[in-house]
């Protein structure tokens, strides 16, 4: 697609663009990357994944394929310093949005801007600030919380648990924070400690944590709504903290929504404290 009044051409990226995309992502300054289980290049082949070119020169890339089907996170926006990030965004975003509107199941497009320049761009394009995500940290010098009283038993997650894990994820999280089955599989494969909580032989909760240079990061935690408030979440957290202590971790981090009172209370009781890092979450409702 040749754009009127410009010499920029926008088209869907292909695997043949991989090396040029890698250079754009690694060497340019104006790069927004989603905090993701996949690297930006791993989304190649899914749509929309658009690139803007000026002749043979790659000017920008924008990837926001839906996953799960109702939510499209902006996974990547990168602009070359040879162009204006603002100008190329104004050309490439409407094309991506038109592609997204063709997905009937899609409700939200969302982004977590980590830089002011990207926040400004999306604010001008109809995204609204929805809420914030805060970062908390637990230090291994903090005494472990008292063992929670619960009927749940905790065991390592296995591949066959993923169907039930996804059901819990769907039931427990608000729409925009749900993970697809594929995403949960990726998370499970990258986990340092992944566990499930069982009550009467039924899977009622899960957590997935990854290794970090300082210890660990609790990436996913959810309890079936009917089983919440019975100490299951606290048991999962206690168990993973014990696991990370055994591995010599110095700290364990977690992110949660600033208005998620249940998780904030749970983390505070477990000894987590706010690090001061806070990230805005922007959303745009898509009309079909
Ligand atoms: C957060 C979550 C995992 C907590 O699991 P849980 O099994 O209900 O937690 P627990 O029963 O172990 O409760 C731990 C503490 O949090 C408190 N808590 C639990 N639900 C609460 C709620 N809705 N409001 C306020 N406090 C709550 C409990 O009161 C308890 O403190 P207490 O012992 O002083 O009573 C669960 O609410 C959930 O799955 N939420 C949706 C997914 C989510 O937000 N995950 C975390 C994202 S990082």
py3Dmol code that shows the C-alpha trace and the ligand (Angstrom):
import py3Dmol

protein = """\
ATOM      1  CA  UNK A   1       0.000   0.000   0.000  1.00  0.00           C
ATOM      2  CA  UNK A   2       1.566   3.320  -1.183  1.00  0.00           C
ATOM      3  CA  UNK A   3       0.435   6.205   0.987  1.00  0.00           C
ATOM      4  CA  UNK A   4      -0.720   9.449  -0.632  1.00  0.00           C
ATOM      5  CA  UNK A   5       1.547  12.443  -0.057  1.00  0.00           C
ATOM      6  CA  UNK A   6       4.375  10.337   1.339  1.00  0.00           C
ATOM      7  CA  UNK A   7       7.009   8.018   0.019  1.00  0.00           C
ATOM      8  CA  UNK A   8       6.259   5.516   2.768  1.00  0.00           C
ATOM      9  CA  UNK A   9       4.826   2.148   1.848  1.00  0.00           C
ATOM     10  CA  UNK A  10       3.061  -0.014   4.438  1.00  0.00           C
ATOM     11  CA  UNK A  11       2.794  -3.787   4.138  1.00  0.00           C
ATOM     12  CA  UNK A  12       2.589  -6.911   6.298  1.00  0.00           C
ATOM     13  CA  UNK A  13       5.974  -8.067   7.585  1.00  0.00           C
ATOM     14  CA  UNK A  14       7.217 -11.476   6.481  1.00  0.00           C
ATOM     15  CA  UNK A  15       9.931 -13.796   7.750  1.00  0.00           C
ATOM     16  CA  UNK A  16      12.188 -12.331   5.027  1.00  0.00           C
ATOM     17  CA  UNK A  17      12.118  -9.065   7.028  1.00  0.00           C
ATOM     18  CA  UNK A  18      13.444 -10.737  10.191  1.00  0.00           C
ATOM     19  CA  UNK A  19      17.025  -9.442  10.047  1.00  0.00           C
ATOM     20  CA  UNK A  20      16.029  -5.867   9.209  1.00  0.00           C
ATOM     21  CA  UNK A  21      13.436  -5.950  11.988  1.00  0.00           C
ATOM     22  CA  UNK A  22      16.029  -7.277  14.446  1.00  0.00           C
ATOM     23  CA  UNK A  23      18.321  -4.348  13.555  1.00  0.00           C
ATOM     24  CA  UNK A  24      15.478  -1.852  13.981  1.00  0.00           C
ATOM     25  CA  UNK A  25      14.537  -3.280  17.398  1.00  0.00           C
ATOM     26  CA  UNK A  26      18.078  -3.574  18.721  1.00  0.00           C
ATOM     27  CA  UNK A  27      19.733  -0.411  17.394  1.00  0.00           C
ATOM     28  CA  UNK A  28      17.035   2.250  17.285  1.00  0.00           C
ATOM     29  CA  UNK A  29      15.977   4.572  20.114  1.00  0.00           C
ATOM     30  CA  UNK A  30      12.250   4.820  19.488  1.00  0.00           C
ATOM     31  CA  UNK A  31      11.318   1.240  20.373  1.00  0.00           C
ATOM     32  CA  UNK A  32       8.289   0.212  22.416  1.00  0.00           C
ATOM     33  CA  UNK A  33       8.353  -3.467  23.430  1.00  0.00           C
ATOM     34  CA  UNK A  34       5.592  -5.097  25.425  1.00  0.00           C
ATOM     35  CA  UNK A  35       6.585  -6.965  28.611  1.00  0.00           C
ATOM     36  CA  UNK A  36       5.916 -10.297  26.994  1.00  0.00           C
ATOM     37  CA  UNK A  37       6.462 -14.050  27.039  1.00  0.00           C
ATOM     38  CA  UNK A  38       7.546 -13.831  23.397  1.00  0.00           C
ATOM     39  CA  UNK A  39      10.246 -11.760  21.727  1.00  0.00           C
ATOM     40  CA  UNK A  40       8.854  -9.228  19.190  1.00  0.00           C
ATOM     41  CA  UNK A  41      10.217 -11.258  16.250  1.00  0.00           C
ATOM     42  CA  UNK A  42       8.333 -14.349  17.425  1.00  0.00           C
ATOM     43  CA  UNK A  43       5.040 -12.642  16.483  1.00  0.00           C
ATOM     44  CA  UNK A  44       6.021 -12.664  12.787  1.00  0.00           C
ATOM     45  CA  UNK A  45       3.371 -14.520  10.779  1.00  0.00           C
ATOM     46  CA  UNK A  46       0.495 -13.174  12.897  1.00  0.00           C
ATOM     47  CA  UNK A  47      -1.518 -10.092  11.930  1.00  0.00           C
ATOM     48  CA  UNK A  48      -1.438  -7.185  12.162  1.00  0.00           C
ATOM     49  CA  UNK A  49       2.375  -7.067  11.983  1.00  0.00           C
ATOM     50  CA  UNK A  50       3.079  -4.134   9.689  1.00  0.00           C
ATOM     51  CA  UNK A  51       6.203  -2.459   8.430  1.00  0.00           C
ATOM     52  CA  UNK A  52       6.610   0.958   6.809  1.00  0.00           C
ATOM     53  CA  UNK A  53       9.349   1.334   4.202  1.00  0.00           C
ATOM     54  CA  UNK A  54      10.944   4.247   2.454  1.00  0.00           C
ATOM     55  CA  UNK A  55      12.366   2.680  -0.683  1.00  0.00           C
ATOM     56  CA  UNK A  56      14.412  -0.248   0.631  1.00  0.00           C
ATOM     57  CA  UNK A  57      14.845   1.358   4.029  1.00  0.00           C
ATOM     58  CA  UNK A  58      12.816   0.050   6.960  1.00  0.00           C
ATOM     59  CA  UNK A  59      11.223   3.082   8.657  1.00  0.00           C
ATOM     60  CA  UNK A  60       8.983   1.473  11.268  1.00  0.00           C
ATOM     61  CA  UNK A  61       7.272  -1.680  12.508  1.00  0.00           C
ATOM     62  CA  UNK A  62       4.047  -2.183  14.452  1.00  0.00           C
ATOM     63  CA  UNK A  63       2.868  -5.548  15.818  1.00  0.00           C
ATOM     64  CA  UNK A  64      -0.407  -5.932  17.713  1.00  0.00           C
ATOM     65  CA  UNK A  65      -1.918  -9.363  16.925  1.00  0.00           C
ATOM     66  CA  UNK A  66      -4.856 -10.378  19.160  1.00  0.00           C
ATOM     67  CA  UNK A  67      -3.933 -12.890  21.896  1.00  0.00           C
ATOM     68  CA  UNK A  68      -6.242 -13.968  23.517  1.00  0.00           C
ATOM     69  CA  UNK A  69      -8.815 -13.397  20.730  1.00  0.00           C
ATOM     70  CA  UNK A  70     -10.544 -10.512  22.558  1.00  0.00           C
ATOM     71  CA  UNK A  71      -7.445  -8.418  23.355  1.00  0.00           C
ATOM     72  CA  UNK A  72      -4.650  -7.033  21.172  1.00  0.00           C
ATOM     73  CA  UNK A  73      -1.646  -5.702  23.075  1.00  0.00           C
ATOM     74  CA  UNK A  74       0.760  -3.430  21.204  1.00  0.00           C
ATOM     75  CA  UNK A  75       3.683  -5.873  21.240  1.00  0.00           C
ATOM     76  CA  UNK A  76       6.070  -3.719  19.235  1.00  0.00           C
ATOM     77  CA  UNK A  77       6.323  -0.258  17.771  1.00  0.00           C
ATOM     78  CA  UNK A  78       9.757   0.745  16.511  1.00  0.00           C
ATOM     79  CA  UNK A  79      10.689   3.720  14.362  1.00  0.00           C
ATOM     80  CA  UNK A  80      13.971   4.449  12.647  1.00  0.00           C
ATOM     81  CA  UNK A  81      15.790   7.653  13.596  1.00  0.00           C
ATOM     82  CA  UNK A  82      15.764   8.510   9.865  1.00  0.00           C
ATOM     83  CA  UNK A  83      12.035   9.207  10.176  1.00  0.00           C
ATOM     84  CA  UNK A  84       9.686  10.921  12.622  1.00  0.00           C
ATOM     85  CA  UNK A  85       8.207   8.378  15.079  1.00  0.00           C
ATOM     86  CA  UNK A  86       5.115  10.556  15.340  1.00  0.00           C
ATOM     87  CA  UNK A  87       4.587  10.830  11.579  1.00  0.00           C
ATOM     88  CA  UNK A  88       5.130   7.144  10.879  1.00  0.00           C
ATOM     89  CA  UNK A  89       2.850   6.148  13.804  1.00  0.00           C
ATOM     90  CA  UNK A  90       0.093   8.341  12.346  1.00  0.00           C
ATOM     91  CA  UNK A  91       0.433   6.424   9.088  1.00  0.00           C
ATOM     92  CA  UNK A  92       0.894   2.866  10.354  1.00  0.00           C
ATOM     93  CA  UNK A  93      -1.526   2.831  13.349  1.00  0.00           C
ATOM     94  CA  UNK A  94      -4.756   3.527  11.345  1.00  0.00           C
ATOM     95  CA  UNK A  95      -3.837   0.640   9.018  1.00  0.00           C
ATOM     96  CA  UNK A  96      -3.267  -1.701  11.991  1.00  0.00           C
ATOM     97  CA  UNK A  97      -6.519  -0.535  13.582  1.00  0.00           C
ATOM     98  CA  UNK A  98      -8.439  -1.251  10.365  1.00  0.00           C
ATOM     99  CA  UNK A  99      -6.945  -4.776  10.371  1.00  0.00           C
ATOM    100  CA  UNK A 100      -7.946  -5.238  14.021  1.00  0.00           C
ATOM    101  CA  UNK A 101     -11.523  -4.126  13.340  1.00  0.00           C
ATOM    102  CA  UNK A 102     -11.845  -7.091  10.983  1.00  0.00           C
ATOM    103  CA  UNK A 103     -11.388  -9.476  13.972  1.00  0.00           C
ATOM    104  CA  UNK A 104     -15.001  -9.905  15.221  1.00  0.00           C
ATOM    105  CA  UNK A 105     -14.019 -11.301  18.635  1.00  0.00           C
ATOM    106  CA  UNK A 106     -11.672  -8.423  19.414  1.00  0.00           C
ATOM    107  CA  UNK A 107     -12.875  -5.999  22.108  1.00  0.00           C
ATOM    108  CA  UNK A 108      -9.776  -4.171  23.347  1.00  0.00           C
ATOM    109  CA  UNK A 109      -6.480  -2.937  22.078  1.00  0.00           C
ATOM    110  CA  UNK A 110      -4.127  -2.135  24.939  1.00  0.00           C
ATOM    111  CA  UNK A 111      -0.602  -0.970  25.669  1.00  0.00           C
ATOM    112  CA  UNK A 112       1.727  -0.391  28.612  1.00  0.00           C
ATOM    113  CA  UNK A 113       3.932   2.522  27.510  1.00  0.00           C
ATOM    114  CA  UNK A 114       7.259   2.537  29.324  1.00  0.00           C
ATOM    115  CA  UNK A 115       8.392   5.805  27.684  1.00  0.00           C
ATOM    116  CA  UNK A 116       6.792   9.229  27.529  1.00  0.00           C
ATOM    117  CA  UNK A 117       7.164   9.534  23.727  1.00  0.00           C
ATOM    118  CA  UNK A 118       5.061   6.384  23.153  1.00  0.00           C
ATOM    119  CA  UNK A 119       2.495   7.366  25.793  1.00  0.00           C
ATOM    120  CA  UNK A 120       2.014  10.692  23.974  1.00  0.00           C
ATOM    121  CA  UNK A 121       1.506   8.932  20.616  1.00  0.00           C
ATOM    122  CA  UNK A 122      -1.140   6.510  21.846  1.00  0.00           C
ATOM    123  CA  UNK A 123      -2.984   9.177  23.867  1.00  0.00           C
ATOM    124  CA  UNK A 124      -3.417  11.139  20.628  1.00  0.00           C
ATOM    125  CA  UNK A 125      -4.766   8.032  18.860  1.00  0.00           C
ATOM    126  CA  UNK A 126      -7.793   7.310  21.024  1.00  0.00           C
ATOM    127  CA  UNK A 127      -6.198   5.221  23.792  1.00  0.00           C
ATOM    128  CA  UNK A 128      -7.303   6.179  27.321  1.00  0.00           C
ATOM    129  CA  UNK A 129      -5.547   5.640  30.607  1.00  0.00           C
ATOM    130  CA  UNK A 130      -7.354   2.705  32.195  1.00  0.00           C
ATOM    131  CA  UNK A 131      -5.358   1.899  35.331  1.00  0.00           C
ATOM    132  CA  UNK A 132      -1.805   1.463  36.608  1.00  0.00           C
ATOM    133  CA  UNK A 133       0.401  -1.516  37.342  1.00  0.00           C
ATOM    134  CA  UNK A 134       2.685  -1.323  40.376  1.00  0.00           C
ATOM    135  CA  UNK A 135       5.825  -3.322  41.114  1.00  0.00           C
ATOM    136  CA  UNK A 136       6.446  -4.966  44.494  1.00  0.00           C
ATOM    137  CA  UNK A 137       9.459  -6.787  45.836  1.00  0.00           C
ATOM    138  CA  UNK A 138      10.101  -9.300  48.609  1.00  0.00           C
ATOM    139  CA  UNK A 139      13.617  -9.536  50.052  1.00  0.00           C
ATOM    140  CA  UNK A 140      14.945 -12.843  51.384  1.00  0.00           C
ATOM    141  CA  UNK A 141      15.985 -11.124  54.633  1.00  0.00           C
ATOM    142  CA  UNK A 142      12.249 -10.602  55.314  1.00  0.00           C
ATOM    143  CA  UNK A 143      11.004 -13.364  57.624  1.00  0.00           C
ATOM    144  CA  UNK A 144       8.676 -15.766  55.832  1.00  0.00           C
ATOM    145  CA  UNK A 145       4.995 -15.147  56.555  1.00  0.00           C
ATOM    146  CA  UNK A 146       3.208 -17.589  58.872  1.00  0.00           C
ATOM    147  CA  UNK A 147       2.184 -20.776  57.070  1.00  0.00           C
ATOM    148  CA  UNK A 148      -1.329 -20.067  55.802  1.00  0.00           C
ATOM    149  CA  UNK A 149      -4.200 -22.221  57.004  1.00  0.00           C
ATOM    150  CA  UNK A 150      -5.835 -23.843  53.988  1.00  0.00           C
ATOM    151  CA  UNK A 151      -7.213 -27.145  52.800  1.00  0.00           C
ATOM    152  CA  UNK A 152      -5.240 -26.816  49.579  1.00  0.00           C
ATOM    153  CA  UNK A 153      -2.139 -28.858  48.827  1.00  0.00           C
ATOM    154  CA  UNK A 154       0.497 -27.437  46.503  1.00  0.00           C
ATOM    155  CA  UNK A 155       2.304 -29.528  43.884  1.00  0.00           C
ATOM    156  CA  UNK A 156       4.452 -28.782  40.792  1.00  0.00           C
ATOM    157  CA  UNK A 157       2.480 -27.954  37.636  1.00  0.00           C
ATOM    158  CA  UNK A 158       2.634 -30.514  34.809  1.00  0.00           C
ATOM    159  CA  UNK A 159       1.775 -30.078  31.134  1.00  0.00           C
ATOM    160  CA  UNK A 160      -1.563 -31.889  31.544  1.00  0.00           C
ATOM    161  CA  UNK A 161      -2.691 -29.203  34.028  1.00  0.00           C
ATOM    162  CA  UNK A 162      -2.718 -26.486  31.365  1.00  0.00           C
ATOM    163  CA  UNK A 163      -6.364 -26.949  30.324  1.00  0.00           C
ATOM    164  CA  UNK A 164      -7.540 -26.454  33.925  1.00  0.00           C
ATOM    165  CA  UNK A 165      -4.999 -23.680  34.464  1.00  0.00           C
ATOM    166  CA  UNK A 166      -6.439 -21.788  31.512  1.00  0.00           C
ATOM    167  CA  UNK A 167      -9.999 -22.213  32.853  1.00  0.00           C
ATOM    168  CA  UNK A 168      -8.899 -20.662  36.162  1.00  0.00           C
ATOM    169  CA  UNK A 169      -7.081 -17.865  34.337  1.00  0.00           C
ATOM    170  CA  UNK A 170     -10.251 -17.110  32.317  1.00  0.00           C
ATOM    171  CA  UNK A 171     -12.484 -17.151  35.371  1.00  0.00           C
ATOM    172  CA  UNK A 172     -10.221 -15.163  37.697  1.00  0.00           C
ATOM    173  CA  UNK A 173      -8.781 -12.318  35.580  1.00  0.00           C
ATOM    174  CA  UNK A 174     -10.567  -9.356  34.000  1.00  0.00           C
ATOM    175  CA  UNK A 175     -10.751  -9.714  30.205  1.00  0.00           C
ATOM    176  CA  UNK A 176      -7.749  -7.567  29.341  1.00  0.00           C
ATOM    177  CA  UNK A 177      -5.429  -9.547  31.640  1.00  0.00           C
ATOM    178  CA  UNK A 178      -6.411 -13.067  30.515  1.00  0.00           C
ATOM    179  CA  UNK A 179      -3.812 -15.280  28.863  1.00  0.00           C
ATOM    180  CA  UNK A 180      -4.418 -17.605  25.941  1.00  0.00           C
ATOM    181  CA  UNK A 181      -3.625 -21.307  26.257  1.00  0.00           C
ATOM    182  CA  UNK A 182      -0.606 -20.800  23.998  1.00  0.00           C
ATOM    183  CA  UNK A 183       0.679 -17.966  26.154  1.00  0.00           C
ATOM    184  CA  UNK A 184       0.248 -20.033  29.333  1.00  0.00           C
ATOM    185  CA  UNK A 185       2.180 -22.874  27.687  1.00  0.00           C
ATOM    186  CA  UNK A 186       5.013 -20.459  26.875  1.00  0.00           C
ATOM    187  CA  UNK A 187       4.940 -19.149  30.441  1.00  0.00           C
ATOM    188  CA  UNK A 188       5.016 -22.699  31.826  1.00  0.00           C
ATOM    189  CA  UNK A 189       8.026 -23.576  29.646  1.00  0.00           C
ATOM    190  CA  UNK A 190       9.911 -20.475  30.820  1.00  0.00           C
ATOM    191  CA  UNK A 191       9.016 -20.967  34.490  1.00  0.00           C
ATOM    192  CA  UNK A 192      11.551 -21.503  37.259  1.00  0.00           C
ATOM    193  CA  UNK A 193       8.770 -22.541  39.659  1.00  0.00           C
ATOM    194  CA  UNK A 194       5.240 -23.362  38.459  1.00  0.00           C
ATOM    195  CA  UNK A 195       2.807 -24.860  40.951  1.00  0.00           C
ATOM    196  CA  UNK A 196      -0.897 -25.672  41.282  1.00  0.00           C
ATOM    197  CA  UNK A 197      -3.175 -25.776  44.340  1.00  0.00           C
ATOM    198  CA  UNK A 198      -5.412 -28.820  44.739  1.00  0.00           C
ATOM    199  CA  UNK A 199      -8.566 -29.157  46.884  1.00  0.00           C
ATOM    200  CA  UNK A 200     -10.381 -32.529  46.951  1.00  0.00           C
ATOM    201  CA  UNK A 201      -8.536 -33.591  43.811  1.00  0.00           C
ATOM    202  CA  UNK A 202      -9.557 -30.439  41.905  1.00  0.00           C
ATOM    203  CA  UNK A 203      -7.183 -27.810  40.605  1.00  0.00           C
ATOM    204  CA  UNK A 204      -8.275 -24.507  42.164  1.00  0.00           C
ATOM    205  CA  UNK A 205      -5.283 -22.197  41.724  1.00  0.00           C
ATOM    206  CA  UNK A 206      -1.919 -21.795  40.046  1.00  0.00           C
ATOM    207  CA  UNK A 207       1.175 -19.622  39.963  1.00  0.00           C
ATOM    208  CA  UNK A 208       3.990 -19.301  37.435  1.00  0.00           C
ATOM    209  CA  UNK A 209       7.301 -17.671  38.429  1.00  0.00           C
ATOM    210  CA  UNK A 210      10.408 -17.007  36.376  1.00  0.00           C
ATOM    211  CA  UNK A 211      14.059 -16.726  37.395  1.00  0.00           C
ATOM    212  CA  UNK A 212      15.667 -13.275  37.490  1.00  0.00           C
ATOM    213  CA  UNK A 213      19.293 -12.276  38.155  1.00  0.00           C
ATOM    214  CA  UNK A 214      18.307 -11.419  41.759  1.00  0.00           C
ATOM    215  CA  UNK A 215      16.051 -14.429  42.305  1.00  0.00           C
ATOM    216  CA  UNK A 216      12.535 -14.659  40.961  1.00  0.00           C
ATOM    217  CA  UNK A 217       9.501 -12.909  39.499  1.00  0.00           C
ATOM    218  CA  UNK A 218       5.955 -14.042  40.233  1.00  0.00           C
ATOM    219  CA  UNK A 219       4.434 -13.652  36.780  1.00  0.00           C
ATOM    220  CA  UNK A 220       0.962 -15.240  37.145  1.00  0.00           C
ATOM    221  CA  UNK A 221      -1.176 -16.045  40.182  1.00  0.00           C
ATOM    222  CA  UNK A 222      -4.872 -16.904  40.136  1.00  0.00           C
ATOM    223  CA  UNK A 223      -7.404 -18.756  42.259  1.00  0.00           C
ATOM    224  CA  UNK A 224     -10.808 -19.978  41.070  1.00  0.00           C
ATOM    225  CA  UNK A 225     -13.340 -17.315  42.207  1.00  0.00           C
ATOM    226  CA  UNK A 226     -15.385 -19.841  44.217  1.00  0.00           C
ATOM    227  CA  UNK A 227     -12.247 -20.814  46.168  1.00  0.00           C
ATOM    228  CA  UNK A 228     -10.940 -17.301  46.837  1.00  0.00           C
ATOM    229  CA  UNK A 229     -10.589 -15.978  50.377  1.00  0.00           C
ATOM    230  CA  UNK A 230      -9.716 -19.423  51.774  1.00  0.00           C
ATOM    231  CA  UNK A 231      -5.945 -19.079  51.942  1.00  0.00           C
ATOM    232  CA  UNK A 232      -5.192 -20.761  48.585  1.00  0.00           C
ATOM    233  CA  UNK A 233      -3.433 -17.732  47.075  1.00  0.00           C
ATOM    234  CA  UNK A 234      -1.372 -17.200  50.228  1.00  0.00           C
ATOM    235  CA  UNK A 235      -0.340 -20.891  50.190  1.00  0.00           C
ATOM    236  CA  UNK A 236       0.833 -20.647  46.587  1.00  0.00           C
ATOM    237  CA  UNK A 237       2.844 -17.510  47.412  1.00  0.00           C
ATOM    238  CA  UNK A 238       4.338 -18.990  50.616  1.00  0.00           C
ATOM    239  CA  UNK A 239       5.326 -22.109  48.709  1.00  0.00           C
ATOM    240  CA  UNK A 240       7.055 -20.241  45.881  1.00  0.00           C
ATOM    241  CA  UNK A 241       8.931 -17.955  48.310  1.00  0.00           C
ATOM    242  CA  UNK A 242      10.202 -21.074  50.093  1.00  0.00           C
ATOM    243  CA  UNK A 243      11.263 -22.488  46.719  1.00  0.00           C
ATOM    244  CA  UNK A 244      13.173 -19.337  45.801  1.00  0.00           C
ATOM    245  CA  UNK A 245      14.877 -19.195  49.243  1.00  0.00           C
ATOM    246  CA  UNK A 246      16.094 -22.754  48.651  1.00  0.00           C
ATOM    247  CA  UNK A 247      17.555 -21.582  45.334  1.00  0.00           C
ATOM    248  CA  UNK A 248      19.453 -18.773  47.069  1.00  0.00           C
ATOM    249  CA  UNK A 249      17.243 -15.930  45.796  1.00  0.00           C
ATOM    250  CA  UNK A 250      17.861 -12.455  47.196  1.00  0.00           C
ATOM    251  CA  UNK A 251      14.523 -11.039  46.064  1.00  0.00           C
ATOM    252  CA  UNK A 252      11.245 -11.931  44.373  1.00  0.00           C
ATOM    253  CA  UNK A 253       9.280  -9.320  42.419  1.00  0.00           C
ATOM    254  CA  UNK A 254       5.671  -9.137  41.281  1.00  0.00           C
ATOM    255  CA  UNK A 255       3.503  -6.657  39.334  1.00  0.00           C
ATOM    256  CA  UNK A 256      -0.152  -6.119  40.018  1.00  0.00           C
ATOM    257  CA  UNK A 257      -2.889  -3.624  39.205  1.00  0.00           C
ATOM    258  CA  UNK A 258      -2.827  -0.652  41.580  1.00  0.00           C
ATOM    259  CA  UNK A 259      -6.536  -1.242  42.336  1.00  0.00           C
ATOM    260  CA  UNK A 260      -6.269  -5.045  42.838  1.00  0.00           C
ATOM    261  CA  UNK A 261      -7.068  -5.013  46.564  1.00  0.00           C
ATOM    262  CA  UNK A 262      -7.063  -8.796  46.971  1.00  0.00           C
ATOM    263  CA  UNK A 263      -3.590  -9.303  45.530  1.00  0.00           C
ATOM    264  CA  UNK A 264      -2.174  -6.197  47.256  1.00  0.00           C
ATOM    265  CA  UNK A 265      -3.387  -7.440  50.631  1.00  0.00           C
ATOM    266  CA  UNK A 266      -2.008 -10.898  49.959  1.00  0.00           C
ATOM    267  CA  UNK A 267       1.413  -9.556  48.904  1.00  0.00           C
ATOM    268  CA  UNK A 268       1.583  -7.129  51.858  1.00  0.00           C
ATOM    269  CA  UNK A 269       0.870  -9.981  54.284  1.00  0.00           C
ATOM    270  CA  UNK A 270       3.607 -12.051  52.628  1.00  0.00           C
ATOM    271  CA  UNK A 271       6.125  -9.231  53.210  1.00  0.00           C
ATOM    272  CA  UNK A 272       6.281  -7.615  49.757  1.00  0.00           C
ATOM    273  CA  UNK A 273       6.806  -3.825  49.602  1.00  0.00           C
ATOM    274  CA  UNK A 274       6.263  -1.282  46.814  1.00  0.00           C
ATOM    275  CA  UNK A 275       9.389  -0.541  44.792  1.00  0.00           C
ATOM    276  CA  UNK A 276       7.994   2.779  43.549  1.00  0.00           C
ATOM    277  CA  UNK A 277       7.848   1.584  39.921  1.00  0.00           C
ATOM    278  CA  UNK A 278       4.467   2.270  38.384  1.00  0.00           C
ATOM    279  CA  UNK A 279       3.340   1.793  34.764  1.00  0.00           C
ATOM    280  CA  UNK A 280       0.233   3.143  33.033  1.00  0.00           C
ATOM    281  CA  UNK A 281      -2.111   0.789  31.178  1.00  0.00           C
ATOM    282  CA  UNK A 282      -3.904   2.315  28.181  1.00  0.00           C
ATOM    283  CA  UNK A 283      -6.897   0.756  26.456  1.00  0.00           C
ATOM    284  CA  UNK A 284      -9.049   1.512  23.422  1.00  0.00           C
ATOM    285  CA  UNK A 285     -12.414  -0.156  22.883  1.00  0.00           C
ATOM    286  CA  UNK A 286     -12.879  -1.372  19.323  1.00  0.00           C
ATOM    287  CA  UNK A 287     -16.224  -0.908  17.580  1.00  0.00           C
ATOM    288  CA  UNK A 288     -17.174  -3.385  14.845  1.00  0.00           C
TER     289      UNK A 288
END
"""
ligand_1 = """\
48
LIG
C -5.311 -12.418 44.255
C -5.832 -13.837 44.492
C -4.868 -14.816 43.845
C -5.878 -14.087 46.001
O -6.160 -15.466 46.215
P -7.004 -15.962 47.491
O -6.910 -17.428 47.537
O -8.355 -15.366 47.441
O -6.176 -15.283 48.666
P -6.160 -15.722 50.171
O -7.478 -16.354 50.533
O -4.940 -16.528 50.412
O -6.080 -14.319 50.893
C -4.871 -13.718 51.216
C -5.200 -12.379 51.852
O -5.785 -11.505 50.879
C -7.059 -11.081 51.328
N -8.046 -11.062 50.269
C -8.403 -12.077 49.461
N -9.387 -11.661 48.637
C -9.627 -10.373 48.958
C -10.510 -9.390 48.445
N -11.372 -9.670 47.440
N -10.463 -8.138 48.973
C -9.597 -7.844 49.958
N -8.737 -8.735 50.491
C -8.756 -9.977 49.984
C -7.507 -12.093 52.319
O -8.416 -11.495 53.197
C -6.252 -12.566 52.958
O -5.919 -11.759 54.038
P -6.447 -12.213 55.505
O -5.766 -13.504 55.769
O -6.018 -11.090 56.365
O -7.918 -12.373 55.413
C -7.267 -14.010 43.934
O -8.086 -12.987 44.446
C -7.340 -14.002 42.423
O -7.172 -15.037 41.772
N -7.601 -12.826 41.840
C -7.729 -12.691 40.385
C -6.398 -12.854 39.676
C -5.396 -11.872 40.219
O -5.696 -10.707 40.412
N -4.157 -12.351 40.419
C -3.075 -11.554 40.944
C -2.510 -10.732 39.856
S -0.862 -10.309 40.190
"""
view = py3Dmol.view(width=600, height=400)
view.addModel(protein, "pdb")
view.setStyle({"model": 0}, {"cartoon": {"style": "trace"}})
view.addModel(ligand_1, "xyz")
view.setStyle({"model": 1}, {"stick": {}})
view.zoomTo()
view.show()
